[in-house]
């Protein structure tokens, strides 16, 4: 079993910064990718950023140059540094972890989400 837990959401003024954290734990043999997604009520989940086991990263166009995803492999943790926040960044941010368990089964788990609110 794998657990994914996010933290770091909150309320911030436009132009401000927040850092989200996500830790994956449990029977993990190898993490393939850790990513962030966001979703507003009534909308579909939207890709934000991802980092893979090779260190590569990818970002949604809407956050390029403002958000930075980084990974601490020793702790199976990923961070999302969000700068120059805009009101339209207001969403519930969820972390996704994909990889293999200790018995070499693939997994794909989501955290419970953390709310980010950007006031104008």
C-alpha positions in Angstrom: 0.0 0.0 0.0 1.2 3.5 -0.8 0.1 6.7 0.8 0.4 10.2 -0.7 0.0 13.2 1.5 0.2 16.9 0.5 0.7 20.0 2.6 1.4 23.6 2.3 -1.8 25.1 0.8 -3.3 28.3 2.1 -4.4 31.8 1.4 -2.0 34.3 -0.3 -2.3 37.6 -2.0 -1.8 37.9 -5.8 1.8 38.2 -6.6 2.8 36.2 -3.5 4.4 32.7 -3.2 3.5 29.4 -1.7 5.3 26.0 -1.6 3.4 22.8 -1.7 4.9 19.5 -0.5 3.9 15.9 -1.2 5.3 12.8 0.4 4.8 9.3 -0.8 5.3 6.5 1.6 4.6 2.8 2.1 5.7 -0.2 0.0 7.6 1.7 -2.6 10.3 0.1 -4.7 10.7 2.8 -7.2 8.9 6.1 -8.0 8.6 6.7 -11.7 6.9 10.1 -11.6 5.6 12.6 -9.1 3.2 15.3 -10.4 0.9 18.1 -9.4 -2.6 18.6 -10.7 -5.3 21.1 -9.8 -9.0 21.2 -10.0 -11.7 23.9 -9.4 -15.2 22.8 -8.4 -17.1 21.8 -11.5 -14.0 21.7 -13.7 -11.8 18.8 -14.9 -8.5 18.1 -13.2 -5.8 20.1 -14.9 -2.1 19.1 -15.2 0.3 21.5 -13.5 3.8 20.0 -13.4 5.6 16.6 -13.2 9.0 15.3 -12.4 10.2 11.8 -13.5 12.8 9.5 -12.1 15.4 10.7 -14.6 15.1 14.2 -13.2 13.1 15.5 -16.2 10.4 18.1 -15.6 7.4 19.3 -17.5 5.0 22.2 -16.9 1.7 23.4 -18.1 2.0 26.5 -20.2 -0.1 28.5 -17.7 2.6 28.1 -14.9 5.8 28.1 -16.9 8.3 30.6 -15.5 6.3 31.0 -12.3 6.2 27.4 -10.8 9.1 25.1 -10.1 8.8 21.4 -9.3 11.6 19.7 -7.4 12.1 16.3 -6.0 14.0 14.8 -3.0 14.4 11.2 -3.9 15.7 10.2 -0.5 12.4 11.1 1.1 10.1 10.3 -1.9 9.0 13.9 -1.7 8.2 16.5 -4.3 7.8 20.2 -3.9 6.0 22.8 -6.0 7.3 26.3 -5.5 4.7 28.7 -6.8 5.7 32.3 -7.4 3.8 35.3 -8.8 0.5 33.7 -7.9 -2.6 34.9 -9.7 -6.3 34.6 -8.6 -6.8 32.1 -11.4 -4.3 29.8 -9.7 -7.0 29.3 -7.0 -7.7 25.5 -7.0 -7.4 22.3 -5.0 -3.9 21.0 -5.8 -3.4 17.2 -5.8 -0.3 15.2 -5.9 0.0 12.0 -8.0 2.6 9.3 -7.5 3.3 6.5 -10.0 5.8 3.7 -9.6 6.3 0.2 -8.5 5.7 -1.4 -5.1 8.1 -3.7 -3.3 6.6 -6.7 -5.1 7.0 -5.0 -8.4 3.3 -4.1 -9.0 2.6 -0.8 -10.7 0.8 1.8 -8.6 -0.9 5.2 -9.3 -2.1 7.0 -6.2 -3.5 10.5 -5.5 -3.3 12.5 -2.4 -6.3 14.1 -0.8 -5.5 17.6 -2.1 -4.6 20.9 -0.6 -6.5 24.1 -1.2 -4.7 27.2 -2.6 -6.6 30.5 -2.6 -5.1 33.6 -4.2 -6.8 36.8 -3.4 -6.8 39.8 -5.7 
